[in-house]
Amino acid sequence: MKHWESTLGRVSFINCDPLYHGLSENWNTIVAPPSWLTGHLLRQDCLLAPIPAADYAAHFDELVLIPDIGISSRGEVGSVLLFGNRPIEKMRDIAFPSDSSTSVKLMKHILELRHLNPRPISMGPDLETMLDRCDGALLIGDRALKSATEYPSKVVMDLGAEWFRQTNHPMVFGVFAARRDTDLKNLKKAHQALINQLELFETQLSHRKESIAESSRQSGQTVQRLQSYYGEVINRMWPEDYEGLEHFLKFVCGIDADLRFAWE
């Protein structure tokens, strides 16, 4: 077996920890920001990876979805947030993070629906620097969680909640994907390994506590906050999540086609 065939991409945020905590050492991991994982996947550095839904749209003909798992929310997601010192209607410019694609597309879509046109500026994901230069700042992942804890009064919008309010659909921020030419046997083996860890997180209280404690140490968030967070961000995908994904792909990304799974 080649090294990449036993290597899984892993987001460098805690939003997928329930899938990876306690994963067998037989699996290697590449840890990177979401958009970077797309490149690793396309270069065949790993077998599968959680990537931004917008990147799946951009490489729709090259990739297939891994069923059952992803990064979704049905309302507040808690870690994809717009910050600012003024209401969104009065923002003249918004700093967009350079490590995300789905959230940027979603933010632009929300602005368009509200007939708002602030100037977009791409920047590194640091809230103080972003707000020094712009009226608004979009952050994702652990940085968004941390900034919301430190500056709760600056949170202007949770994008998961806004999407759900507008569409009544879950918002799928990330999907697990693989190249279309990847061996199905290996994919199913990796899928089962991740599902096994998720099931432990869902059903075994001691495993869940251990996983959340580790995520707390990594992120600096309290255990209490993370107990709530892992109800906001969802890793097990259901039919309604895939309906939300199709809605996002069609109306935000311009992909009007059936989802393509590695297997049914």
N, C-alpha and C positions, 0 to 999 in steps of 0.2 A: 504494500500500500504506500502510495506517495504521501509526503508529509501533509500537503494541503487537504488530502482526503480525510485526515483525522483532525483537521483544524476548523474551529467554528469562530465566526466573527462575534464579537460581543461589544455592545455599546458602552462607552466610557461614562455612562450615567447609571444610577441605581434603578432605573425604570424597568430593567429586565432581570434584576437580581433573583426573583423567584424562579426563573428558568435555569439559572446557572449555579445557584448556591448548592454546594455538595456534589456538583457534577464530577463524574469519574475522571481520574487522572489519565485515563486512556485518551481523553480528548484534550487537544491543545486549544488555546484561544488567542485570537488577535483582538486586542482591546483598542478601540479608536472611536472618535466622534462619528455620528451617524453617516454623514456624507462621505467621510473617508472610507467607511466600510464598503460603500458602493464600488469604489475603485479596487479595493482588495478582492471583492467578489468577481468583478469583471476580469481582473488579471489572473484569476484562479489561484489566489493566495489562500483561499479557504473554501470549504465545502458549501456552507450556507452562511447567511448573515442577516441580522435585522438592519434594514436600510430604510431611509425616508420613503414614504408612499410616493412623493413627487419624483424620486429617483427611479422607482419602479415604473412610473409612467414614462419617464424619459428613455428608459431602456426596455420598453414593453415587449419588443420582439426578441430580446435576448434572454429574458429572465422568466422564471416560473415561480409561483407562490408556494410556500410550504404551508399546508393547512393547519388550522387549529390554534396557531400562536401568532402574536403580534403585539403592537403597542397601541391601545385604543382608550377612548373615554366615552362615557355617556353622560355628558355634562362637564363639570369642572374636571380638568386634568391636573391642575396644581403646579405644573412644571413647563407650561408654554404660556408665557405671560407678557403683556405689554405694560411697561412702566412709564411713568411720566409725572411732570409737575403741573400738568394742566389737562383738561378733558380732551379726548381724542379729536373732537370737532375743532379744537383750537390749535392742534399740533401743526406746525409749519414743516417739520421734518421728523423722520423716524430713523433711528439707527437699527439696521438689520444685522444679525450675527452672521459671521462668515462660515459657521459650522453647521448650518441647517439649510434645508431646501423646502421641506413641507411647510414649516411654520411661516416662512417668508411668503410662499405662494398663498397660504391661507390668509395671512394678514393683508396682503394686497387685494385678495378677493373680498374680504370684509370691508376694506376701505372703499372699494369700487361700489359695493352694494349700498354703502352709505353716502355715495357721491362725494367722497373726500379724496384729496389728491396731495397729501404731504410729500415732500421730497424724500426719496429713499436714499440712505447712505449706508454702504456696507462697512462694517467695522468689526474689530475683534470683540468678543463677548465679555466686556467689562462694564458694569452698570454705571459706575461713576464717570468713567471716560465718555461713555455713550451720552449720558445726560448732560455732561459739560458741553458737548457739541450740538446736541439735538434736543428737541422737545419731548421726544418719545424714544423708548428703547425696547426692543424685543429680545427676550432671553428664553432659552430652553434648558431642560434638564436640571442637573444639580445646581447650576448657577441661578436658575430661576427660583428654585426652592429656597436657596440660601438668601437671595436678595429679597424675596417676599417675607422671610422671617425677620430680616434686618430692617427693611423699609416697607412695612405693610401699607402705609399711607400712599405710597407711590404706585401701587398696583392699580392699573386703570382697567385692564381686561384680562380675563382668562379665555384664551382662544377656543378651548374645548367647549366651554359653556356657551360662548357666543355662537359657535357653529351649531350646537344642539338647539339653541334658541331659534336660529334662523331656519334650520332644515328638519328638526326633529329626528335626526340621524346621529348615531355614534360618529365620532371623529377618529379615524384610523391614522395616526401619525407615522407609524412604522410598520413595515411588513417583514416577515422572514421570507427570503428569496434565495434562489439558486440559479446558476446558469442552466439553460435548457439542455445542454449536452452532458449534464452531470449524471453519473450512475445512480439509478433509482434505489438500488439496494443500500448503498451508503447513506443516501438521503433519509431513507426510512429509519435506518439505525440511529442516525443523529436526531431525527425528529422524536423517536421514542425516548431517547436519553433525556431530552429537554422536557418532554411531556411528563416523564417520571418525576423529575424534580418539581415541576409545577404542581403535580398532584400531591406530592408531599407537603408543599407549602399550603395547599388548600385544605388538606385533611388532617395533618399531623401538627398539633399545637406546639410541641417541643421544637420541631423543625422550623415552623414559622417564626417562633420567638428567636431562635438562633440566627435565622436568616435576617430578620429585621434588626437584631442587635449588630450584626456585621455591617449592614447597610447604614446603620446609625453611626458606627465608628468611621466608616468611609466618607460619609456626606456631612457629618456634623449636625444632622437633624436629630431631634429627640425621637425616642422610640414611640412616644404618643403621636407625634406628627406623622411618622411613617406608617403606623397602624391605620391611620386615616388615608394616607397617600395611596397605599396599596388597595384601596377601594375606589380611588379616583382613576388611577392608571390601571388598565386591565390587560393582562397578557393572554388570557384564553379567549379566542375569537369564536363568536357564534354567528349564525346566519345574518342577524341584524347588523353586526359589525361589517360583514362583507357587503351588505346593502349600502352602508354608509361609505365604504371604500369606493364602490362603483359610482356613487353620487359625487364624491370628491373627484374621482378620475374624470368623470364626464363634464362636470360643470366648472371645475377649477383647472384641470390639466388638459382638457380637450380630447380625452381618450374614451370613445363611445364603443366599447367592445366588451365581450364577456371576459371575466377574470380567467387567467390560465394557471391552473394548479399543476404541481409536479405529478400528482395522482389524485384521483377522486375518492 
